[in-house]
């Protein structure tokens, strides 16, 4: 007689079949709460810009943006600072990360620690340190050729000293974005294969590594742009009128215009984020 083994009944019960529905319900609740959290303040701010008791509904605040004094110079200055900061932070972090991964993997924790230090240092500390260095450096370097360089980095038309400060602020975010991209590829194998085929180091960097981490570079660039367009403390305390500083300055004279500019800036950053997110999904 042959014994027939019977398998236990593995039919999912009511609790197991209800889990996907419950998961979708909780997901919908979280999305609704997040939407209310973000949309309600935006809606209230928009209503403040388009309605007043004396005039009623009007879009005049948005029509005054382009003609507002100081709007275009401050916006162009912030965009130029953002572009220089993006270039500087990529030139600083990407070669260093590649060198550590290829030549000294044991130094990766040290590099990670250095990159996260700006997160624990308050921005006001940067302002105090920078202002002290600039003030005492003028006297200390008065008899040297570096005095002219120290004066040039403080030029109001393009304060390069802000680029140096913004590089420190954006370093943790740029490092994390690039680190995620480099973890997703086999850097050592790609570099060794390219070098064995006779490729030079610039060719390896620009034609092998960068195309494989393009989405990470775009993410780091976007985070840098968002930070520069929203940074107020350092620029204001050092006496430079960037776009955020100009928005706060004009808010004392025209509250509706200031809020309208803030809404447009936020929507622009959201649009860039959605574009970057869609490009990343399409590439994958």
N, C-alpha and C positions, 0 to 999 in steps of 0.2 A: 504494500500500500504506500502510495506516494503522499507525503504530507504537503499540503498547499499552504503556503504562508499568506496571511492576509495583511494588507497594508492598512495602517490607521487612516481614519477619515481626516483629510486635510482640507476639507471645504471651509473657506473663510466664513467666520461667523458674522453676525450683524455689526459687532464692534469694529471688526477689521474692515468691513465694506464701508463703514461710515467714516473712516479716517480721511480718505481723500476729500470728501465733502466738507468735513470739519476743517481740514487744512485750507481749503479754498475760502471757507467762510472767515477764518481768522486772517487770512491774507487780505481779503476784501476789507475787513475792519481796520487793519493796520493802514492800508492805502487810503481809506476814507479819513482816518484821523490825521495822517500826514498831509493829505490834501487840505483839510480844514486848517491845520496848523500853518501852512504856507499861503493858501489862497486868501483866507480871511484878512490877514494884515495887508496883503497886496491890494485886495478890493477896497479896503478902508482907505488906504493911501491914495489909490486912484480916485476915489470919490472926493477926497480932500482936494485933489488937484483940479477937478473939473467942476466943482460946485461951491458956490459962495452965496450967502444970504442976500447980498446986494445985487449980484448979476445973474444968479441962477446957474444953469448948466452952461459951461463954456470950456473950450479947449485952448483958451488963450495962453495958458501956462506953457503948453507944449510949443505953441507958435513963437514964444519969446526965447526959446532955448538958443537958436542959432544967432540971434541978435544980442544975446546977453554979453556984456563986456567981460573979457577974460575967458570965455568958454573955449574958443578954439585954441589959443596958446596953451592953456593948461592941459587940454586933452591931448594935443600933439606932444607936449612934454612928457606926459605919462606914458603915451604909446612908445615914444623914443626910449624912455628909461626901461620900459618893459622889454623892448627888442634887444637892447644891450644886455639886460640882465639875463635873458634867455640864452644868448650866445655865450656869455661869461660863465654861467652855471653849467652849461653843457660842456664847454671846453675844460672846465675844472673837474667835473665829476666823472665823465665818461672815460677819458684816458686813465685816470687814477684807478677806477674800478676794473678796467681791463688789465692794467699792470698788476694789480693785486691778485686777480683771478689767475693770471697766467704765470706770474713769477713768484708771488708770495702769498699763497692761500691762507697761511696762518695769520696774516695781518687783516683779514676780513673783519673779525670782531672789533679790532681797533678802528678801522675805517667806519664801521657802523656806529661806534660810540662817538667818534668825532662828528659824524653827520647829524647825530641827534642832539648834540649839545645846544644848538640854537633854540630847541623847543623848551629848554628849562631856563633860559636866560630871558628875562623880561625885555621888551623893546626899549623901555626907558633906560636900561643899562647901556644899550648900544648908543643911545643919544648922548648920555653923559660921557662915555668913553670917546666917542667920535668928536664931540665938541671940545673936550679937554685936549685931545691930540692935535686938533686943528689950531686951537688957541695957543698952545705951548710950542707947536711945531713951527709956527711963523717966526717966533723969536729964536728958536734953536737952530733953524735952517736959514736964517737971514743971510749969512755969509757964504752959502753954498748954492750950487746950481739947482738943488731940489726945492728951493724956495719958490721959484716960478711954477714948478709942478704942483706944489701944495696950493698955490693960489688958483691955478687952472682948474683943479678938481672941484673948486668951490664956485665956479662960474654960475651965475643965476640962469644964464641961457641954457646951460646943460650941466647940472651939478652931478659930475661923475661920482662924487662921494656917496650919493644916494644909490648908485648902481652897486657899489661895494657893500653897502648895508643891506640892500635887497638880496644880494647873492647869499649872504649869511642867513637871511630869513627863509629863503626858498630852498636852501640846501637839503633839509630833511625830506621835503616832499619830492624834489627832483631825484634824490638818491633812491628813495623807495620805488618810484616809478621805473627808473632805469634798472634797478636791481631785479624787479619782477620780470622785466623783459630779458635780461641776461640769464636768469634762472630757467627760462623757458627754452633756451637753445643750448647746444653743446659748443661753448665758445672755444674750448681748447682744440676740439676736433676740426672745427671750421678754420681756425687760424693755422693749425699745422698743415692742413690740406692746401690752403692757399699759399703758404710759405713754401711748401715742397714743390708747388707748381711754378715758383719763381716770382710770386707777387710781392711787391714792396709793402712796407708797413702802412703808408697812406692808402694804398689800394685795398689792403685788407680792411682798414677801418671804414673807408667810405663806400666800398663796393661789396663787402662781405658782411660786416657786423651791423652797420647802420641800417641797411635794408631789412634785416631780420628783426630789428627792434624799433621799427618806425613808429608803431603805435605807442610804445613806451615813451619815445622821444616826444611825440605829440602830446601825450598826457602830461609829461613834465613841463612842456612849454605852456600848456593851458593853465596848469596850476600856478606857474610863475606869473603869467599874464593876469590871472584873477587876483593874486596877492598884490601885485604892483598897482593895479587899478583900484584896489580897496585899501591900501595902506595909508594911514593918516598920521600916526603918532610921530614917526621919525621925521617925515617931511615937514610937519608943522613946527615941531620944536627946533629944527635946524633952520627954519625961516624960508623954506621954498614953497612956492604955490603950485603944487601938482593938482591933478583933477579932483581927488578927494578933498584936499584942503580948500580948493576953490568952491566946492559944493557947500562945505560948512561955512565958509566966509559969506557966501551969498545968501545963506539961509536966514541971516539976520535982517536982510532987506526984502527978500521975496521968498516966503516959506513955500508957496505953491510951486515955484520954479525949482527950488531945491529938491522937493519931494519928487517932482516929475523927472528930474535928472537921475535921482536915485533909482526910480522904477525902471527907466530906460537902461541904465547901467546894469541892473540886476537881470533884466530880460536879455540883454546882450550876452552876459556871461552864461545864462542858462542855455541860450541858443548855441553858443560855442560848445558847451558841454554836451548837448544833445547831438550836435554834428560830429564831435569827436567820438562819442559813444557809438553812433551809427556807423561811422567809418571803421571803428575797431571791430564791430560785429561783422560787417561786410567783408573785411579782410580775412577774419577767421573762417 
